[in-house]
Amino acid sequence: MSSNLDSFIKSSRPPPRSLATSQEIRDRGSIFIGNIFRATSPDEARKAVAYLKDVIHAKRRATHEIAAWRCMALKANKTGLGGPDDFEVTSGSDDDGEKYAGGRVLKVMQAEGVLDAVVVVSRWYGGEMLGPIRFEHMETCAREVCRSFALKEEIEDSIITLTTLDSILITLREELAQLRTVDLSSPAEGVPPPAEDLKLKKTQDYSSLRDTLDVKKAKRLITARENSIKSVKASLAKLKEQHAMPVDGNKSDN
């Protein structure tokens, strides 16, 4: 174990980190727990399994570490510039002595649409044979962590979208503020004066979304940002239109 631990400590990369852990399932002395790690290649998947087995579970080794992985890989002789057709899903599994178990975990991953991840279901044997029900326990653990992983992926995508929308909104507000300083004595007709919701704001902190995994809230925030952008764009268009109109006093007499 020490050699494995030393290799992870000496590595320049951070050790694999479990992104979700299932609840324990106990049945007649046996214990089942699922974990999911990010893995973009079979090699990364195997390293995560080794880390779980030889470091995290070193003091209390599991009887079986059943693993399955699905990774989006670049096809041979492809550059990735050709679009989705340049990629393919590479999958695999490891029963670790529990015949057929790895395939059952892999089927759960496929059903849940999880990619670039490895799921490990650890089993500590309790001394009594469980029969086919053991596969149901493994699938339950795998399904729980797969769904947690998918939620986290959706939240991360939402945060990226929100950050992009915030940047667009700040830029538009800055442009609107600059136009409004051109002629404060005669504001453009139909354009609302500066309001609280148009003040420039600092980058938002979305850490609470990561903590709560509240996808519905994230979607509401995205909708609100999109509506704000539409509103500011409308104000900008109106203001630009008013500034583009010729002033009566500058018109030439015919």
C-alpha positions as CSV (number, residue, x, y, z in Angstrom):
1,M,0.0,0.0,0.0
2,S,2.8,2.4,0.9
3,S,4.3,2.2,-2.6
4,N,0.9,3.1,-4.1
5,L,0.4,5.9,-1.7
6,D,3.9,7.2,-2.4
7,S,3.3,7.2,-6.1
8,F,0.2,9.3,-5.7
9,I,2.0,11.7,-3.3
10,K,5.0,12.2,-5.7
11,S,2.7,12.7,-8.7
12,S,2.4,16.3,-9.9
13,R,-1.3,15.7,-10.6
14,P,-3.9,15.9,-7.8
15,P,-5.1,12.5,-6.6
16,P,-8.5,11.2,-8.0
17,R,-11.4,12.7,-6.2
18,S,-14.8,11.0,-5.7
19,L,-17.5,13.3,-7.1
20,A,-20.3,11.4,-5.4
21,T,-20.7,8.6,-2.9
22,S,-23.8,6.5,-2.5
23,Q,-25.5,5.6,0.7
24,E,-24.5,2.3,2.3
25,I,-26.6,-0.8,1.6
26,R,-26.3,-3.4,4.3
27,D,-27.6,-6.9,3.7
28,R,-26.8,-9.9,6.0
29,G,-23.5,-8.5,7.0
30,S,-22.4,-7.4,3.5
31,I,-21.9,-3.7,2.7
32,F,-22.2,-2.0,-0.7
33,I,-21.0,1.5,-1.4
34,G,-20.7,3.3,-4.8
35,N,-18.3,6.0,-5.8
36,I,-17.9,7.9,-9.1
37,F,-14.8,9.6,-10.4
38,R,-14.1,11.7,-13.5
39,A,-12.1,9.8,-16.1
40,T,-11.4,10.8,-19.6
41,S,-9.6,7.6,-20.6
42,P,-9.5,4.0,-19.5
43,D,-6.0,4.7,-17.9
44,E,-7.5,7.4,-15.7
45,A,-10.3,5.1,-14.8
46,R,-7.9,2.4,-13.7
47,K,-5.9,4.9,-11.7
48,A,-9.0,6.0,-9.9
49,V,-9.9,2.4,-9.0
50,A,-6.4,1.8,-7.8
51,Y,-6.5,5.0,-5.6
52,L,-9.8,3.9,-4.1
53,K,-8.6,0.4,-3.4
54,D,-5.0,1.1,-2.3
55,V,-5.3,4.5,-0.6
56,I,-8.9,5.3,0.5
57,H,-9.8,1.7,1.4
58,A,-6.3,0.7,2.5
59,K,-7.2,0.4,6.2
60,R,-10.3,-1.5,5.5
61,R,-10.0,-3.3,2.1
62,A,-13.2,-4.2,0.3
63,T,-13.7,-7.8,-0.8
64,H,-14.5,-6.6,-4.3
65,E,-14.0,-3.3,-6.1
66,I,-16.3,-3.6,-9.1
67,A,-15.7,-1.0,-11.7
68,A,-17.0,0.3,-15.0
69,W,-16.1,3.2,-17.2
70,R,-17.3,5.1,-20.3
71,C,-15.0,7.7,-21.9
72,M,-15.3,9.8,-25.1
73,A,-12.2,9.1,-27.0
74,L,-10.7,10.4,-30.3
75,K,-10.8,7.8,-33.1
76,A,-7.5,6.6,-34.6
77,N,-6.1,8.9,-37.2
78,K,-8.6,11.6,-36.3
79,T,-7.9,15.2,-35.2
80,G,-11.2,16.1,-33.6
81,L,-11.6,18.9,-36.1
82,G,-14.1,16.8,-38.0
83,G,-16.8,17.2,-35.3
84,P,-18.6,14.5,-33.4
85,D,-17.8,11.8,-35.9
86,D,-14.1,12.0,-34.9
87,F,-15.0,10.6,-31.5
88,E,-16.2,7.3,-30.1
89,V,-17.2,6.0,-26.7
90,T,-14.7,3.7,-25.1
91,S,-16.1,1.5,-22.3
92,G,-14.9,-1.3,-20.1
93,S,-15.5,-3.0,-16.8
94,D,-13.7,-5.0,-14.1
95,D,-15.6,-7.7,-12.1
96,D,-12.8,-8.0,-9.5
97,G,-13.8,-11.5,-8.7
98,E,-17.6,-10.9,-8.7
99,K,-18.6,-12.5,-12.0
100,Y,-20.8,-10.4,-14.2
101,A,-20.9,-7.5,-11.7
102,G,-18.8,-5.1,-13.8
103,G,-21.2,-5.5,-16.8
104,R,-24.2,-4.8,-14.6
105,V,-22.6,-1.5,-13.4
106,L,-21.7,-0.6,-17.0
107,K,-25.3,-1.1,-18.1
108,V,-26.4,1.4,-15.4
109,M,-23.9,3.9,-16.7
110,Q,-25.2,3.4,-20.2
111,A,-28.8,3.8,-19.1
112,E,-28.0,7.0,-17.2
113,G,-26.0,8.4,-20.1
114,V,-22.9,9.0,-18.0
115,L,-19.6,9.7,-19.9
116,D,-16.1,10.5,-18.9
117,A,-16.4,8.8,-15.6
118,V,-15.7,5.6,-13.8
119,V,-18.1,4.0,-11.3
120,V,-16.7,1.8,-8.5
121,V,-19.1,-0.3,-6.3
122,S,-17.2,-1.6,-3.3
123,R,-18.5,-4.7,-1.5
124,W,-17.4,-5.9,1.9
125,Y,-18.5,-9.6,2.1
126,G,-20.4,-10.3,5.3
127,G,-20.0,-14.1,5.4
128,E,-23.4,-15.1,3.9
129,M,-24.2,-15.7,0.3
130,L,-26.8,-13.2,-1.0
131,G,-27.6,-14.6,-4.4
132,P,-28.9,-12.4,-7.2
133,I,-30.0,-9.6,-4.9
134,R,-26.4,-8.6,-4.6
135,F,-26.5,-7.3,-8.2
136,E,-29.6,-5.2,-7.4
137,H,-27.6,-3.6,-4.5
138,M,-24.7,-2.9,-6.9
139,E,-27.0,-1.3,-9.5
140,T,-28.7,0.8,-6.8
141,C,-25.4,2.2,-5.7
142,A,-24.2,2.8,-9.2
143,R,-27.5,4.5,-10.2
144,E,-27.3,6.8,-7.2
145,V,-23.8,8.1,-8.0
146,C,-24.5,8.3,-11.7
147,R,-27.5,10.6,-11.1
148,S,-25.5,12.7,-8.7
149,F,-22.8,13.0,-11.3
150,A,-25.3,14.0,-14.0
151,L,-26.7,16.7,-11.7
152,K,-23.3,18.1,-11.0
153,E,-22.5,18.2,-14.7
154,E,-25.7,20.0,-15.4
155,I,-25.0,22.5,-12.6
156,E,-21.5,23.1,-13.9
157,D,-22.9,23.7,-17.4
158,S,-25.4,26.1,-16.0
159,I,-22.7,28.1,-14.1
160,I,-20.7,28.4,-17.3
161,T,-23.8,29.7,-19.1
162,L,-24.5,32.1,-16.2
163,T,-21.0,33.4,-16.2
164,T,-21.1,34.0,-19.9
165,L,-24.4,35.8,-19.7
166,D,-23.1,37.9,-16.8
167,S,-20.2,39.0,-18.9
168,I,-22.5,40.0,-21.8
169,L,-24.8,41.8,-19.4
170,I,-22.0,43.8,-17.8
171,T,-20.7,44.8,-21.2
172,L,-24.1,46.0,-22.4
173,R,-24.7,47.9,-19.1
174,E,-21.4,49.7,-19.6
175,E,-22.3,50.6,-23.1
176,L,-25.7,51.9,-21.9
177,A,-24.1,53.9,-19.1
178,Q,-21.7,55.6,-21.5
179,L,-24.5,56.5,-23.9
180,R,-26.5,58.0,-21.1
181,T,-23.7,60.4,-20.2
182,V,-23.6,61.9,-23.7
183,D,-26.5,64.2,-23.0
184,L,-27.9,63.9,-19.5
185,S,-29.9,67.2,-19.8
186,S,-32.1,65.8,-22.5
187,P,-32.5,62.0,-22.1
188,A,-33.9,60.1,-25.0
189,E,-37.6,59.8,-25.2
190,G,-38.9,56.3,-24.2
191,V,-35.6,55.2,-22.6
192,P,-35.9,54.7,-18.9
193,P,-33.4,56.5,-16.6
194,P,-30.7,54.6,-14.9
195,A,-32.3,52.2,-12.4
196,E,-31.0,49.9,-9.7
197,D,-31.2,46.9,-11.9
198,L,-28.9,48.5,-14.4
199,K,-26.0,49.2,-12.1
200,L,-22.8,47.4,-12.8
201,K,-22.3,44.4,-10.6
202,K,-19.3,42.3,-9.7
203,T,-19.0,38.7,-10.8
204,Q,-21.6,36.6,-9.1
205,D,-20.8,33.9,-6.7
206,Y,-22.6,30.6,-7.7
207,S,-21.0,28.4,-5.2
208,S,-24.4,27.8,-3.5
209,L,-25.6,26.2,-6.7
210,R,-22.8,23.6,-6.4
211,D,-23.7,23.0,-2.8
212,T,-27.5,22.6,-3.3
213,L,-27.5,21.1,-6.9
214,D,-30.6,23.2,-7.4
215,V,-31.1,22.8,-11.2
216,K,-34.4,24.6,-11.2
217,K,-32.9,27.6,-9.5
218,A,-30.1,27.6,-12.0
219,K,-32.6,27.6,-14.9
220,R,-34.5,30.4,-13.3
221,L,-31.3,32.5,-13.0
222,I,-30.4,31.8,-16.7
223,T,-33.9,32.9,-17.8
224,A,-33.6,36.1,-15.6
225,R,-30.2,36.9,-17.2
226,E,-31.5,36.4,-20.7
227,N,-34.5,38.7,-20.0
228,S,-32.2,41.3,-18.5
229,I,-30.0,41.2,-21.6
230,K,-33.1,41.6,-23.8
231,S,-34.2,44.6,-21.7
232,V,-30.8,46.3,-21.9
233,K,-30.5,45.7,-25.6
234,A,-33.9,47.2,-26.1
235,S,-32.9,50.3,-24.1
236,L,-29.7,50.5,-26.1
237,A,-31.5,50.3,-29.4
238,K,-33.9,53.0,-28.4
239,L,-31.2,55.3,-27.1
240,K,-29.1,54.8,-30.3
241,E,-32.1,55.6,-32.4
242,Q,-32.8,58.8,-30.5
243,H,-29.2,59.9,-30.7
244,A,-29.2,59.2,-34.5
245,M,-32.2,61.5,-35.1
246,P,-31.3,65.0,-36.5
247,V,-31.8,67.9,-34.2
248,D,-34.4,70.4,-35.5
249,G,-32.0,73.4,-35.1
250,N,-29.4,71.8,-37.4
251,K,-31.8,71.2,-40.2
252,S,-31.1,73.4,-43.3
253,D,-33.9,75.6,-44.6
254,N,-34.9,75.2,-48.2
